[in-house]
């Protein structure tokens, strides 16, 4: 029963890592830019949701919708204002912009009235409950994270598979030049992908907030999600999900069975082991180049 409880907790936190890693992968597949500000975008989403739900008193699920929409707009503007102008420049420029943007987001959040550097509670309707199945006691927060993550991933799968915009996004991520020749507005598609990624980050923050609260440093969880994306294969959407679950489970088991301190390094040990065996990640496509 103990192992089952650890597994459920590990899957729940793994879902959080998976969603943040999904944001990394979506942007990288579309633009070949690694958005190191993804964790801070999530933090910003948490504060926006806090504003709607707690400060302004909106119903919780309405606050969720508004927060996701606002962050989607922020992501789209971020791409158009900061990244589109440097197209064609070295990748290092985009990396520095995303890193700097993360620091700016934390600084701005700490100065906004009602936000600041304090820690805030953002409770969901399902928070603080437990579900008992014999000797097994499961937090309703963990169950909600798993269920809502599964629903979100299913929705994204259907969107990418069966909608014209989703198919256009797939085509653009595979070959931007060919997609452009076929009449697909690549720049608008990339902007939309940044918006979706930011919206997913906001949704992730809302799932995480009842467990860890909302504060300016909550975005540092992105440091654990980045290894999840690497483990799964940085260009693979299924890999991001599987990588997040692997990191979450390893952390859960390490925190209970191994000495104190191992939990904090477990994710990076997994990354090293995976990269030694399969340098491109578990789900990465193997490509051979003939010279």
C-alpha positions, 0 to 999 in steps of 0.5 A: 500500500505504501508503494501505491501511495508513493506512486500516485503522489509521484504521478501527480507531481510528474504531471506538473513536470510533464505540462511544463516540459510540454511547453518547452517542447512545443516551442522548441519544435516550432521555433528551435528556441528553448524558452528558459522563461517557461517556469516564470511564465507559469509563475505569472499565470499563478498570480493572474489566477490569484488576482481573478479568483481571490482578489477580484472574487471571480468563481474559480473555474471562470478565473481559470479560463481568464488566466489561461486566456490572459497568459496565452495573450502574454505568450503571443506578445512575448513572441511577436515583440521579443523573438520575431525581431531577432529571427536569423540571429544566433541561437544564443541571442534567443536564449539570453532573451528568454533568461532575461525575460524570466528575471523581468517577470519575477521582478515585475511580479514582486512589485505589483500591488497585491502580489509582492514577495509573499506567499498566497493560497489559491484553493480549488473547489477540490482542495484539502480533501482525501479519498480512502480506499481501504488503507490507501489515502489519496489527496483529492489535489493529486487525483485532480492533477492527474485527471485534469492533466489527462484531459488537457493532453487528450484535448491537445492531441485532438486539436493537433490531430483533427483541426486545420490549425493543429495540422498546420502547426505540425507541418510548420514544426516539421519544415517551416520553409515547405510549410511557407511554400504551401501557404501556411502563415508560419509566423502567425502559427509560431505566435499561436504556439507560444500562446498555447504554451503560455496558456498551458503554463498558466493551467499548470500553475493553477493545478500546482498552487493548492499544493505549493501556494503562489509565490515569485519563486514557484517558477523554479520548478521549471528546473525539474521540468527541463530534465523531463523534456531532455529525458523524453527527447526534446523534440517529442511531445509524448516524450515530454509527458513520459519524461515528466512522469519518470522524473516525478516517480523517481523523486517520489521514491527517492524522497522516501527510500533514499537518504535526505538530499537525494530527492533534489538530485534524483532528476539530474541523475536520471538525465545523466543515465538516460543521456549515457544510454540514449543521448537523444532521449527516449522518444527522440527520432534517430536521424542519420546524415550521410556525408 
